[in-house]
Amino acid sequence: MSGSKYKVQFYTEQVLHWVLPVLRRIEALDHPARIALCLECSRQHVQYYIRKLKEADLIYLEKRSSVADYRLTAKGKALLKSCEG
């Protein structure tokens, strides 16, 4: 869709099946490998959605000394809150 203001578009099925569960796991401070175990999918699949979520400005990478964690942005928190009711 050329008129869309968003860089990344997700479809309803993707959002319900992958995006929201990944956001919930990131909110719980899980790493991509742990998310893959919880969702019973490959790490590559989780990394694909993490990349898309970063492009959509829903998550960001927070680097600490020797560890890098993903965190929700304000936009990501608002999306998760609005979907949970």
PyMOL commands that set and color helices and strands:
alter all, ss='L'
color gray80, all
select helices_A, chain A and resi 12-27+32-39+43-55+74-84
alter helices_A, ss='H'
color red, helices_A
select strands_A, chain A and resi 59-64+67-72
alter strands_A, ss='S'
color yellow, strands_A
deselect
rebuild
show_as cartoon
